[in-house]
């Protein structure tokens, strides 16, 4: 899938925002990559706003962390 440079920038910003919200003790190996993958998945399914991507990834954060620990 091709993403515009604007959407890529938005996805990067969303990733950094979500990662900044993770407490240090929950920051497990592979977490950033897994969150990035989830953001890509959300974008591929039509979620392209910054707030929407942050919300979508934040809502799944506990699930992603649980899968990685």
mmCIF file as Biopython writes it, N, C-alpha, C and O atoms, coordinates in Angstrom:
data_model
#
loop_
_atom_site.group_PDB
_atom_site.id
_atom_site.type_symbol
_atom_site.label_atom_id
_atom_site.label_alt_id
_atom_site.label_comp_id
_atom_site.label_asym_id
_atom_site.label_entity_id
_atom_site.label_seq_id
_atom_site.pdbx_PDB_ins_code
_atom_site.Cartn_x
_atom_site.Cartn_y
_atom_site.Cartn_z
_atom_site.occupancy
_atom_site.B_iso_or_equiv
_atom_site.auth_seq_id
_atom_site.auth_asym_id
_atom_site.pdbx_PDB_model_num
ATOM 1   N N  . UNK A ? 1  ? 0.838   -1.187  0.000  1.0 0.0 1  A 1 
ATOM 2   C CA . UNK A ? 1  ? 0.000   0.000   0.000  1.0 0.0 1  A 1 
ATOM 3   C C  . UNK A ? 1  ? 0.881   1.247   0.000  1.0 0.0 1  A 1 
ATOM 4   O O  . UNK A ? 1  ? 1.888   1.303   0.706  1.0 0.0 1  A 1 
ATOM 5   N N  . UNK A ? 2  ? 0.499   2.231   -0.786 1.0 0.0 2  A 1 
ATOM 6   C CA . UNK A ? 2  ? 1.201   3.510   -0.842 1.0 0.0 2  A 1 
ATOM 7   C C  . UNK A ? 2  ? 0.556   4.494   0.131  1.0 0.0 2  A 1 
ATOM 8   O O  . UNK A ? 2  ? -0.663  4.661   0.148  1.0 0.0 2  A 1 
ATOM 9   N N  . UNK A ? 3  ? 1.387   5.135   0.932  1.0 0.0 3  A 1 
ATOM 10  C CA . UNK A ? 3  ? 0.900   6.170   1.835  1.0 0.0 3  A 1 
ATOM 11  C C  . UNK A ? 3  ? 1.511   7.495   1.420  1.0 0.0 3  A 1 
ATOM 12  O O  . UNK A ? 3  ? 2.668   7.549   1.001  1.0 0.0 3  A 1 
ATOM 13  N N  . UNK A ? 4  ? 0.740   8.558   1.536  1.0 0.0 4  A 1 
ATOM 14  C CA . UNK A ? 4  ? 1.273   9.889   1.224  1.0 0.0 4  A 1 
ATOM 15  C C  . UNK A ? 4  ? 2.310   10.267  2.285  1.0 0.0 4  A 1 
ATOM 16  O O  . UNK A ? 4  ? 2.299   9.746   3.400  1.0 0.0 4  A 1 
ATOM 17  N N  . UNK A ? 5  ? 3.202   11.182  1.913  1.0 0.0 5  A 1 
ATOM 18  C CA . UNK A ? 5  ? 4.215   11.618  2.885  1.0 0.0 5  A 1 
ATOM 19  C C  . UNK A ? 5  ? 3.550   12.285  4.087  1.0 0.0 5  A 1 
ATOM 20  O O  . UNK A ? 5  ? 4.054   12.206  5.207  1.0 0.0 5  A 1 
ATOM 21  N N  . UNK A ? 6  ? 2.411   12.943  3.845  1.0 0.0 6  A 1 
ATOM 22  C CA . UNK A ? 6  ? 1.680   13.578  4.945  1.0 0.0 6  A 1 
ATOM 23  C C  . UNK A ? 6  ? 1.143   12.528  5.920  1.0 0.0 6  A 1 
ATOM 24  O O  . UNK A ? 6  ? 1.237   12.705  7.135  1.0 0.0 6  A 1 
ATOM 25  N N  . UNK A ? 7  ? 0.582   11.436  5.392  1.0 0.0 7  A 1 
ATOM 26  C CA . UNK A ? 7  ? 0.068   10.375  6.262  1.0 0.0 7  A 1 
ATOM 27  C C  . UNK A ? 7  ? 1.202   9.673   7.001  1.0 0.0 7  A 1 
ATOM 28  O O  . UNK A ? 7  ? 1.054   9.325   8.172  1.0 0.0 7  A 1 
ATOM 29  N N  . UNK A ? 8  ? 2.323   9.462   6.334  1.0 0.0 8  A 1 
ATOM 30  C CA . UNK A ? 8  ? 3.482   8.850   7.000  1.0 0.0 8  A 1 
ATOM 31  C C  . UNK A ? 8  ? 3.933   9.714   8.167  1.0 0.0 8  A 1 
ATOM 32  O O  . UNK A ? 8  ? 4.243   9.204   9.244  1.0 0.0 8  A 1 
ATOM 33  N N  . UNK A ? 9  ? 3.970   11.011  7.953  1.0 0.0 9  A 1 
ATOM 34  C CA . UNK A ? 9  ? 4.337   11.946  9.027  1.0 0.0 9  A 1 
ATOM 35  C C  . UNK A ? 9  ? 3.335   11.853  10.179 1.0 0.0 9  A 1 
ATOM 36  O O  . UNK A ? 9  ? 3.726   11.831  11.346 1.0 0.0 9  A 1 
ATOM 37  N N  . UNK A ? 10 ? 2.056   11.801  9.851  1.0 0.0 10 A 1 
ATOM 38  C CA . UNK A ? 10 ? 1.005   11.683  10.866 1.0 0.0 10 A 1 
ATOM 39  C C  . UNK A ? 10 ? 1.155   10.379  11.648 1.0 0.0 10 A 1 
ATOM 40  O O  . UNK A ? 10 ? 1.010   10.363  12.870 1.0 0.0 10 A 1 
ATOM 41  N N  . UNK A ? 11 ? 1.444   9.298   10.946 1.0 0.0 11 A 1 
ATOM 42  C CA . UNK A ? 11 ? 1.615   8.004   11.617 1.0 0.0 11 A 1 
ATOM 43  C C  . UNK A ? 11 ? 2.828   8.028   12.543 1.0 0.0 11 A 1 
ATOM 44  O O  . UNK A ? 11 ? 2.779   7.474   13.641 1.0 0.0 11 A 1 
ATOM 45  N N  . UNK A ? 12 ? 3.910   8.663   12.110 1.0 0.0 12 A 1 
ATOM 46  C CA . UNK A ? 12 ? 5.111   8.776   12.962 1.0 0.0 12 A 1 
ATOM 47  C C  . UNK A ? 12 ? 4.801   9.577   14.225 1.0 0.0 12 A 1 
ATOM 48  O O  . UNK A ? 12 ? 5.200   9.202   15.327 1.0 0.0 12 A 1 
ATOM 49  N N  . UNK A ? 13 ? 4.083   10.686  14.044 1.0 0.0 13 A 1 
ATOM 50  C CA . UNK A ? 13 ? 3.711   11.510  15.198 1.0 0.0 13 A 1 
ATOM 51  C C  . UNK A ? 13 ? 2.833   10.715  16.162 1.0 0.0 13 A 1 
ATOM 52  O O  . UNK A ? 13 ? 3.022   10.780  17.377 1.0 0.0 13 A 1 
ATOM 53  N N  . UNK A ? 14 ? 1.886   9.974   15.625 1.0 0.0 14 A 1 
ATOM 54  C CA . UNK A ? 14 ? 1.002   9.166   16.468 1.0 0.0 14 A 1 
ATOM 55  C C  . UNK A ? 14 ? 1.815   8.124   17.232 1.0 0.0 14 A 1 
ATOM 56  O O  . UNK A ? 14 ? 1.584   7.906   18.421 1.0 0.0 14 A 1 
ATOM 57  N N  . UNK A ? 15 ? 2.763   7.483   16.553 1.0 0.0 15 A 1 
ATOM 58  C CA . UNK A ? 15 ? 3.609   6.479   17.200 1.0 0.0 15 A 1 
ATOM 59  C C  . UNK A ? 15 ? 4.392   7.096   18.352 1.0 0.0 15 A 1 
ATOM 60  O O  . UNK A ? 15 ? 4.439   6.525   19.441 1.0 0.0 15 A 1 
ATOM 61  N N  . UNK A ? 16 ? 5.000   8.243   18.128 1.0 0.0 16 A 1 
ATOM 62  C CA . UNK A ? 16 ? 5.781   8.899   19.185 1.0 0.0 16 A 1 
ATOM 63  C C  . UNK A ? 16 ? 4.896   9.299   20.355 1.0 0.0 16 A 1 
ATOM 64  O O  . UNK A ? 16 ? 5.307   9.182   21.510 1.0 0.0 16 A 1 
ATOM 65  N N  . UNK A ? 17 ? 3.691   9.770   20.071 1.0 0.0 17 A 1 
ATOM 66  C CA . UNK A ? 17 ? 2.764   10.161  21.131 1.0 0.0 17 A 1 
ATOM 67  C C  . UNK A ? 17 ? 2.367   8.955   21.974 1.0 0.0 17 A 1 
ATOM 68  O O  . UNK A ? 17 ? 2.376   9.023   23.203 1.0 0.0 17 A 1 
ATOM 69  N N  . UNK A ? 18 ? 2.024   7.860   21.322 1.0 0.0 18 A 1 
ATOM 70  C CA . UNK A ? 18 ? 1.625   6.648   22.052 1.0 0.0 18 A 1 
ATOM 71  C C  . UNK A ? 18 ? 2.799   6.125   22.873 1.0 0.0 18 A 1 
ATOM 72  O O  . UNK A ? 18 ? 2.622   5.759   24.035 1.0 0.0 18 A 1 
ATOM 73  N N  . UNK A ? 19 ? 3.984   6.086   22.291 1.0 0.0 19 A 1 
ATOM 74  C CA . UNK A ? 19 ? 5.147   5.562   23.012 1.0 0.0 19 A 1 
ATOM 75  C C  . UNK A ? 19 ? 5.502   6.441   24.210 1.0 0.0 19 A 1 
ATOM 76  O O  . UNK A ? 19 ? 5.967   5.935   25.232 1.0 0.0 19 A 1 
ATOM 77  N N  . UNK A ? 20 ? 5.288   7.740   24.092 1.0 0.0 20 A 1 
ATOM 78  C CA . UNK A ? 20 ? 5.581   8.657   25.208 1.0 0.0 20 A 1 
ATOM 79  C C  . UNK A ? 20 ? 4.629   8.425   26.374 1.0 0.0 20 A 1 
ATOM 80  O O  . UNK A ? 20 ? 4.928   8.807   27.506 1.0 0.0 20 A 1 
ATOM 81  N N  . UNK A ? 21 ? 3.487   7.803   26.105 1.0 0.0 21 A 1 
ATOM 82  C CA . UNK A ? 21 ? 2.508   7.563   27.166 1.0 0.0 21 A 1 
ATOM 83  C C  . UNK A ? 21 ? 2.753   6.252   27.916 1.0 0.0 21 A 1 
ATOM 84  O O  . UNK A ? 21 ? 2.093   5.975   28.917 1.0 0.0 21 A 1 
ATOM 85  N N  . UNK A ? 22 ? 3.701   5.449   27.431 1.0 0.0 22 A 1 
ATOM 86  C CA . UNK A ? 22 ? 3.966   4.150   28.047 1.0 0.0 22 A 1 
ATOM 87  C C  . UNK A ? 22 ? 4.903   4.329   29.239 1.0 0.0 22 A 1 
ATOM 88  O O  . UNK A ? 22 ? 6.005   4.856   29.086 1.0 0.0 22 A 1 
ATOM 89  N N  . UNK A ? 23 ? 4.473   3.893   30.430 1.0 0.0 23 A 1 
ATOM 90  C CA . UNK A ? 23 ? 5.372   3.966   31.588 1.0 0.0 23 A 1 
ATOM 91  C C  . UNK A ? 23 ? 6.634   3.126   31.342 1.0 0.0 23 A 1 
ATOM 92  O O  . UNK A ? 23 ? 6.571   2.082   30.693 1.0 0.0 23 A 1 
ATOM 93  N N  . UNK A ? 24 ? 7.757   3.578   31.853 1.0 0.0 24 A 1 
ATOM 94  C CA . UNK A ? 24 ? 9.030   2.907   31.606 1.0 0.0 24 A 1 
ATOM 95  C C  . UNK A ? 24 ? 8.986   1.419   31.958 1.0 0.0 24 A 1 
ATOM 96  O O  . UNK A ? 24 ? 9.572   0.602   31.247 1.0 0.0 24 A 1 
ATOM 97  N N  . UNK A ? 25 ? 8.300   1.056   33.042 1.0 0.0 25 A 1 
ATOM 98  C CA . UNK A ? 25 ? 8.273   -0.345  33.451 1.0 0.0 25 A 1 
ATOM 99  C C  . UNK A ? 25 ? 7.440   -1.227  32.520 1.0 0.0 25 A 1 
ATOM 100 O O  . UNK A ? 25 ? 7.495   -2.453  32.612 1.0 0.0 25 A 1 
ATOM 101 N N  . UNK A ? 26 ? 6.669   -0.604  31.624 1.0 0.0 26 A 1 
ATOM 102 C CA . UNK A ? 26 ? 5.878   -1.376  30.664 1.0 0.0 26 A 1 
ATOM 103 C C  . UNK A ? 26 ? 6.476   -1.369  29.267 1.0 0.0 26 A 1 
ATOM 104 O O  . UNK A ? 26 ? 5.945   -2.006  28.358 1.0 0.0 26 A 1 
ATOM 105 N N  . UNK A ? 27 ? 7.563   -0.661  29.095 1.0 0.0 27 A 1 
ATOM 106 C CA . UNK A ? 27 ? 8.191   -0.558  27.779 1.0 0.0 27 A 1 
ATOM 107 C C  . UNK A ? 27 ? 9.021   -1.813  27.522 1.0 0.0 27 A 1 
ATOM 108 O O  . UNK A ? 27 ? 10.194  -1.884  27.889 1.0 0.0 27 A 1 
ATOM 109 N N  . UNK A ? 28 ? 8.397   -2.789  26.890 1.0 0.0 28 A 1 
ATOM 110 C CA . UNK A ? 28 ? 9.044   -4.074  26.652 1.0 0.0 28 A 1 
ATOM 111 C C  . UNK A ? 28 ? 9.668   -4.111  25.263 1.0 0.0 28 A 1 
ATOM 112 O O  . UNK A ? 28 ? 9.315   -3.324  24.384 1.0 0.0 28 A 1 
ATOM 113 N N  . UNK A ? 29 ? 10.601  -5.039  25.083 1.0 0.0 29 A 1 
ATOM 114 C CA . UNK A ? 29 ? 11.266  -5.196  23.787 1.0 0.0 29 A 1 
ATOM 115 C C  . UNK A ? 29 ? 10.238  -5.471  22.696 1.0 0.0 29 A 1 
ATOM 116 O O  . UNK A ? 29 ? 9.359   -6.318  22.856 1.0 0.0 29 A 1 
ATOM 117 N N  . UNK A ? 30 ? 10.356  -4.757  21.602 1.0 0.0 30 A 1 
ATOM 118 C CA . UNK A ? 30 ? 9.463   -4.964  20.479 1.0 0.0 30 A 1 
ATOM 119 C C  . UNK A ? 30 ? 8.186   -4.151  20.526 1.0 0.0 30 A 1 
ATOM 120 O O  . UNK A ? 30 ? 7.385   -4.198  19.592 1.0 0.0 30 A 1 
ATOM 121 N N  . UNK A ? 31 ? 7.986   -3.404  21.607 1.0 0.0 31 A 1 
ATOM 122 C CA . UNK A ? 31 ? 6.730   -2.660  21.767 1.0 0.0 31 A 1 
ATOM 123 C C  . UNK A ? 31 ? 6.553   -1.600  20.682 1.0 0.0 31 A 1 
ATOM 124 O O  . UNK A ? 31 ? 5.479   -1.490  20.092 1.0 0.0 31 A 1 
ATOM 125 N N  . UNK A ? 32 ? 7.594   -0.825  20.420 1.0 0.0 32 A 1 
ATOM 126 C CA . UNK A ? 32 ? 7.466   0.238   19.426 1.0 0.0 32 A 1 
ATOM 127 C C  . UNK A ? 32 ? 7.130   -0.334  18.051 1.0 0.0 32 A 1 
ATOM 128 O O  . UNK A ? 32 ? 6.289   0.215   17.340 1.0 0.0 32 A 1 
ATOM 129 N N  . UNK A ? 33 ? 7.776   -1.423  17.678 1.0 0.0 33 A 1 
ATOM 130 C CA . UNK A ? 33 ? 7.500   -2.053  16.385 1.0 0.0 33 A 1 
ATOM 131 C C  . UNK A ? 33 ? 6.063   -2.571  16.325 1.0 0.0 33 A 1 
ATOM 132 O O  . UNK A ? 33 ? 5.397   -2.448  15.297 1.0 0.0 33 A 1 
ATOM 133 N N  . UNK A ? 34 ? 5.594   -3.144  17.419 1.0 0.0 34 A 1 
ATOM 134 C CA . UNK A ? 34 ? 4.228   -3.684  17.452 1.0 0.0 34 A 1 
ATOM 135 C C  . UNK A ? 34 ? 3.197   -2.560  17.377 1.0 0.0 34 A 1 
ATOM 136 O O  . UNK A ? 34 ? 2.179   -2.696  16.699 1.0 0.0 34 A 1 
ATOM 137 N N  . UNK A ? 35 ? 3.455   -1.459  18.065 1.0 0.0 35 A 1 
ATOM 138 C CA . UNK A ? 35 ? 2.543   -0.313  18.016 1.0 0.0 35 A 1 
ATOM 139 C C  . UNK A ? 35 ? 2.552   0.276   16.600 1.0 0.0 35 A 1 
ATOM 140 O O  . UNK A ? 35 ? 1.500   0.627   16.065 1.0 0.0 35 A 1 
ATOM 141 N N  . UNK A ? 36 ? 3.727   0.380   16.003 1.0 0.0 36 A 1 
ATOM 142 C CA . UNK A ? 36 ? 3.832   0.899   14.633 1.0 0.0 36 A 1 
ATOM 143 C C  . UNK A ? 36 ? 3.036   0.024   13.669 1.0 0.0 36 A 1 
ATOM 144 O O  . UNK A ? 36 ? 2.341   0.531   12.789 1.0 0.0 36 A 1 
ATOM 145 N N  . UNK A ? 37 ? 3.142   -1.281  13.841 1.0 0.0 37 A 1 
ATOM 146 C CA . UNK A ? 37 ? 2.397   -2.214  12.996 1.0 0.0 37 A 1 
ATOM 147 C C  . UNK A ? 37 ? 0.888   -2.012  13.168 1.0 0.0 37 A 1 
ATOM 148 O O  . UNK A ? 37 ? 0.137   -2.059  12.194 1.0 0.0 37 A 1 
ATOM 149 N N  . UNK A ? 38 ? 0.458   -1.793  14.390 1.0 0.0 38 A 1 
ATOM 150 C CA . UNK A ? 38 ? -0.964  -1.565  14.633 1.0 0.0 38 A 1 
ATOM 151 C C  . UNK A ? 38 ? -1.422  -0.261  13.979 1.0 0.0 38 A 1 
ATOM 152 O O  . UNK A ? 38 ? -2.514  -0.204  13.413 1.0 0.0 38 A 1 
ATOM 153 N N  . UNK A ? 39 ? -0.600  0.781   14.051 1.0 0.0 39 A 1 
ATOM 154 C CA . UNK A ? 39 ? -0.936  2.056   13.418 1.0 0.0 39 A 1 
ATOM 155 C C  . UNK A ? 39 ? -1.030  1.887   11.902 1.0 0.0 39 A 1 
ATOM 156 O O  . UNK A ? 39 ? -1.936  2.430   11.271 1.0 0.0 39 A 1 
ATOM 157 N N  . UNK A ? 40 ? -0.100  1.139   11.320 1.0 0.0 40 A 1 
ATOM 158 C CA . UNK A ? 40 ? -0.164  0.860   9.879  1.0 0.0 40 A 1 
ATOM 159 C C  . UNK A ? 40 ? -1.451  0.132   9.522  1.0 0.0 40 A 1 
ATOM 160 O O  . UNK A ? 40 ? -2.097  0.446   8.522  1.0 0.0 40 A 1 
ATOM 161 N N  . UNK A ? 41 ? -1.816  -0.837  10.343 1.0 0.0 41 A 1 
ATOM 162 C CA . UNK A ? 41 ? -3.047  -1.605  10.128 1.0 0.0 41 A 1 
ATOM 163 C C  . UNK A ? 41 ? -4.263  -0.683  10.182 1.0 0.0 41 A 1 
ATOM 164 O O  . UNK A ? 41 ? -5.152  -0.773  9.335  1.0 0.0 41 A 1 
ATOM 165 N N  . UNK A ? 42 ? -4.299  0.197   11.172 1.0 0.0 42 A 1 
ATOM 166 C CA . UNK A ? 42 ? -5.423  1.131   11.304 1.0 0.0 42 A 1 
ATOM 167 C C  . UNK A ? 42 ? -5.501  2.060   10.087 1.0 0.0 42 A 1 
ATOM 168 O O  . UNK A ? 42 ? -6.588  2.335   9.578  1.0 0.0 42 A 1 
ATOM 169 N N  . UNK A ? 43 ? -4.342  2.537   9.628  1.0 0.0 43 A 1 
ATOM 170 C CA . UNK A ? 43 ? -4.311  3.426   8.466  1.0 0.0 43 A 1 
ATOM 171 C C  . UNK A ? 43 ? -4.780  2.695   7.211  1.0 0.0 43 A 1 
ATOM 172 O O  . UNK A ? 43 ? -5.490  3.263   6.381  1.0 0.0 43 A 1 
ATOM 173 N N  . UNK A ? 44 ? -4.380  1.440   7.081  1.0 0.0 44 A 1 
ATOM 174 C CA . UNK A ? 44 ? -4.790  0.646   5.920  1.0 0.0 44 A 1 
ATOM 175 C C  . UNK A ? 44 ? -6.301  0.431   5.894  1.0 0.0 44 A 1 
ATOM 176 O O  . UNK A ? 44 ? -6.886  0.199   4.836  1.0 0.0 44 A 1 
ATOM 177 N N  . UNK A ? 45 ? -6.922  0.509   7.062  1.0 0.0 45 A 1 
ATOM 178 C CA . UNK A ? 45 ? -8.370  0.334   7.154  1.0 0.0 45 A 1 
ATOM 179 C C  . UNK A ? 45 ? -9.113  1.669   7.240  1.0 0.0 45 A 1 
ATOM 180 O O  . UNK A ? 45 ? -10.262 1.723   7.676  1.0 0.0 45 A 1 
ATOM 181 N N  . UNK A ? 46 ? -8.438  2.746   6.817  1.0 0.0 46 A 1 
ATOM 182 C CA . UNK A ? 46 ? -9.125  4.015   6.663  1.0 0.0 46 A 1 
ATOM 183 C C  . UNK A ? 46 ? -8.962  5.033   7.769  1.0 0.0 46 A 1 
ATOM 184 O O  . UNK A ? 46 ? -9.451  6.157   7.650  1.0 0.0 46 A 1 
ATOM 185 N N  . UNK A ? 47 ? -8.276  4.659   8.856  1.0 0.0 47 A 1 
ATOM 186 C CA . UNK A ? 47 ? -8.078  5.615   9.953  1.0 0.0 47 A 1 
ATOM 187 C C  . UNK A ? 47 ? -6.849  6.458   9.610  1.0 0.0 47 A 1 
ATOM 188 O O  . UNK A ? 47 ? -5.724  5.962   9.677  1.0 0.0 47 A 1 
ATOM 189 N N  . UNK A ? 48 ? -7.048  7.701   9.249  1.0 0.0 48 A 1 
ATOM 190 C CA . UNK A ? 48 ? -5.917  8.506   8.790  1.0 0.0 48 A 1 
ATOM 191 C C  . UNK A ? 48 ? -5.680  9.779   9.604  1.0 0.0 48 A 1 
ATOM 192 O O  . UNK A ? 48 ? -4.724  10.507  9.339  1.0 0.0 48 A 1 
ATOM 193 N N  . UNK A ? 49 ? -6.531  10.055  10.584 1.0 0.0 49 A 1 
ATOM 194 C CA . UNK A ? 49 ? -6.313  11.263  11.387 1.0 0.0 49 A 1 
ATOM 195 C C  . UNK A ? 49 ? -5.358  10.958  12.541 1.0 0.0 49 A 1 
ATOM 196 O O  . UNK A ? 49 ? -5.301  9.837   13.047 1.0 0.0 49 A 1 
ATOM 197 N N  . UNK A ? 50 ? -4.623  11.974  12.936 1.0 0.0 50 A 1 
ATOM 198 C CA . UNK A ? 50 ? -3.686  11.838  14.054 1.0 0.0 50 A 1 
ATOM 199 C C  . UNK A ? 50 ? -4.414  11.347  15.308 1.0 0.0 50 A 1 
ATOM 200 O O  . UNK A ? 50 ? -4.004  10.367  15.930 1.0 0.0 50 A 1 
ATOM 201 N N  . UNK A ? 51 ? -5.497  12.038  15.672 1.0 0.0 51 A 1 
ATOM 202 C CA . UNK A ? 51 ? -6.237  11.664  16.886 1.0 0.0 51 A 1 
ATOM 203 C C  . UNK A ? 51 ? -6.784  10.250  16.788 1.0 0.0 51 A 1 
ATOM 204 O O  . UNK A ? 51 ? -6.748  9.495   17.760 1.0 0.0 51 A 1 
ATOM 205 N N  . UNK A ? 52 ? -7.284  9.896   15.626 1.0 0.0 52 A 1 
ATOM 206 C CA . UNK A ? 52 ? -7.826  8.551   15.436 1.0 0.0 52 A 1 
ATOM 207 C C  . UNK A ? 52 ? -6.769  7.480   15.568 1.0 0.0 52 A 1 
ATOM 208 O O  . UNK A ? 52 ? -7.014  6.433   16.167 1.0 0.0 52 A 1 
ATOM 209 N N  . UNK A ? 53 ? -5.590  7.732   15.010 1.0 0.0 53 A 1 
ATOM 210 C CA . UNK A ? 53 ? -4.498  6.754   15.097 1.0 0.0 53 A 1 
ATOM 211 C C  . UNK A ? 53 ? -3.987  6.623   16.527 1.0 0.0 53 A 1 
ATOM 212 O O  . UNK A ? 53 ? -3.728  5.516   16.999 1.0 0.0 53 A 1 
ATOM 213 N N  . UNK A ? 54 ? -3.843  7.758   17.219 1.0 0.0 54 A 1 
ATOM 214 C CA . UNK A ? 54 ? -3.391  7.726   18.616 1.0 0.0 54 A 1 
ATOM 215 C C  . UNK A ? 54 ? -4.401  6.956   19.468 1.0 0.0 54 A 1 
ATOM 216 O O  . UNK A ? 54 ? -4.021  6.106   20.273 1.0 0.0 54 A 1 
ATOM 217 N N  . UNK A ? 55 ? -5.678  7.254   19.286 1.0 0.0 55 A 1 
ATOM 218 C CA . UNK A ? 55 ? -6.720  6.583   20.058 1.0 0.0 55 A 1 
ATOM 219 C C  . UNK A ? 55 ? -6.747  5.091   19.761 1.0 0.0 55 A 1 
ATOM 220 O O  . UNK A ? 55 ? -6.818  4.273   20.679 1.0 0.0 55 A 1 
ATOM 221 N N  . UNK A ? 56 ? -6.690  4.736   18.488 1.0 0.0 56 A 1 
ATOM 222 C CA . UNK A ? 56 ? -6.733  3.323   18.100 1.0 0.0 56 A 1 
ATOM 223 C C  . UNK A ? 56 ? -5.564  2.553   18.718 1.0 0.0 56 A 1 
ATOM 224 O O  . UNK A ? 56 ? -5.756  1.470   19.271 1.0 0.0 56 A 1 
ATOM 225 N N  . UNK A ? 57 ? -4.368  3.105   18.624 1.0 0.0 57 A 1 
ATOM 226 C CA . UNK A ? 57 ? -3.195  2.422   19.173 1.0 0.0 57 A 1 
ATOM 227 C C  . UNK A ? 57 ? -3.215  2.414   20.699 1.0 0.0 57 A 1 
ATOM 228 O O  . UNK A ? 57 ? -2.871  1.407   21.318 1.0 0.0 57 A 1 
ATOM 229 N N  . UNK A ? 58 ? -3.615  3.526   21.307 1.0 0.0 58 A 1 
ATOM 230 C CA . UNK A ? 58 ? -3.670  3.599   22.769 1.0 0.0 58 A 1 
ATOM 231 C C  . UNK A ? 58 ? -4.668  2.588   23.336 1.0 0.0 58 A 1 
ATOM 232 O O  . UNK A ? 58 ? -4.425  1.962   24.368 1.0 0.0 58 A 1 
ATOM 233 N N  . UNK A ? 59 ? -5.793  2.445   22.639 1.0 0.0 59 A 1 
ATOM 234 C CA . UNK A ? 59 ? -6.813  1.496   23.091 1.0 0.0 59 A 1 
ATOM 235 C C  . UNK A ? 59 ? -6.311  0.060   23.068 1.0 0.0 59 A 1 
ATOM 236 O O  . UNK A ? 59 ? -6.808  -0.775  23.823 1.0 0.0 59 A 1 
ATOM 237 N N  . UNK A ? 60 ? -5.334  -0.244  22.218 1.0 0.0 60 A 1 
ATOM 238 C CA . UNK A ? 60 ? -4.805  -1.603  22.098 1.0 0.0 60 A 1 
ATOM 239 C C  . UNK A ? 60 ? -3.494  -1.799  22.851 1.0 0.0 60 A 1 
ATOM 240 O O  . UNK A ? 60 ? -2.941  -2.899  22.856 1.0 0.0 60 A 1 
ATOM 241 N N  . UNK A ? 61 ? -2.997  -0.754  23.479 1.0 0.0 61 A 1 
ATOM 242 C CA . UNK A ? 61 ? -1.687  -0.812  24.117 1.0 0.0 61 A 1 
ATOM 243 C C  . UNK A ? 61 ? -1.580  -1.935  25.138 1.0 0.0 61 A 1 
ATOM 244 O O  . UNK A ? 61 ? -0.588  -2.663  25.151 1.0 0.0 61 A 1 
ATOM 245 N N  . UNK A ? 62 ? -2.587  -2.087  25.994 1.0 0.0 62 A 1 
ATOM 246 C CA . UNK A ? 62 ? -2.524  -3.140  27.016 1.0 0.0 62 A 1 
ATOM 247 C C  . UNK A ? 62 ? -2.498  -4.527  26.379 1.0 0.0 62 A 1 
ATOM 248 O O  . UNK A ? 62 ? -1.841  -5.434  26.889 1.0 0.0 62 A 1 
ATOM 249 N N  . UNK A ? 63 ? -3.205  -4.689  25.272 1.0 0.0 63 A 1 
ATOM 250 C CA . UNK A ? 63 ? -3.214  -5.983  24.572 1.0 0.0 63 A 1 
ATOM 251 C C  . UNK A ? 63 ? -1.850  -6.262  23.955 1.0 0.0 63 A 1 
ATOM 252 O O  . UNK A ? 63 ? -1.336  -7.377  24.047 1.0 0.0 63 A 1 
ATOM 253 N N  . UNK A ? 64 ? -1.265  -5.241  23.324 1.0 0.0 64 A 1 
ATOM 254 C CA . UNK A ? 64 ? 0.049   -5.384  22.696 1.0 0.0 64 A 1 
ATOM 255 C C  . UNK A ? 64 ? 1.095   -5.721  23.753 1.0 0.0 64 A 1 
ATOM 256 O O  . UNK A ? 64 ? 1.911   -6.620  23.550 1.0 0.0 64 A 1 
ATOM 257 N N  . UNK A ? 65 ? 1.081   -5.011  24.878 1.0 0.0 65 A 1 
ATOM 258 C CA . UNK A ? 65 ? 2.051   -5.267  25.957 1.0 0.0 65 A 1 
ATOM 259 C C  . UNK A ? 65 ? 1.875   -6.689  26.486 1.0 0.0 65 A 1 
ATOM 260 O O  . UNK A ? 65 ? 2.857   -7.393  26.722 1.0 0.0 65 A 1 
ATOM 261 N N  . UNK A ? 66 ? 0.630   -7.109  26.671 1.0 0.0 66 A 1 
ATOM 262 C CA . UNK A ? 66 ? 0.375   -8.458  27.188 1.0 0.0 66 A 1 
ATOM 263 C C  . UNK A ? 66 ? 0.900   -9.527  26.227 1.0 0.0 66 A 1 
ATOM 264 O O  . UNK A ? 66 ? 1.412   -10.558 26.661 1.0 0.0 66 A 1 
ATOM 265 N N  . UNK A ? 67 ? 0.772   -9.279  24.924 1.0 0.0 67 A 1 
ATOM 266 C CA . UNK A ? 67 ? 1.266   -10.248 23.942 1.0 0.0 67 A 1 
ATOM 267 C C  . UNK A ? 67 ? 2.779   -10.357 23.955 1.0 0.0 67 A 1 
ATOM 268 O O  . UNK A ? 67 ? 3.333   -11.414 23.655 1.0 0.0 67 A 1 
ATOM 269 N N  . UNK A ? 68 ? 3.447   -9.270  24.299 1.0 0.0 68 A 1 
ATOM 270 C CA . UNK A ? 68 ? 4.910   -9.239  24.246 1.0 0.0 68 A 1 
ATOM 271 C C  . UNK A ? 68 ? 5.582   -9.662  25.560 1.0 0.0 68 A 1 
ATOM 272 O O  . UNK A ? 68 ? 6.795   -9.872  25.604 1.0 0.0 68 A 1 
ATOM 273 N N  . UNK A ? 69 ? 4.795   -9.784  26.610 1.0 0.0 69 A 1 
ATOM 274 C CA . UNK A ? 69 ? 5.410   -10.136 27.898 1.0 0.0 69 A 1 
ATOM 275 C C  . UNK A ? 69 ? 5.125   -11.581 28.256 1.0 0.0 69 A 1 
ATOM 276 O O  . UNK A ? 69 ? 5.562   -12.055 29.305 1.0 0.0 69 A 1 
#
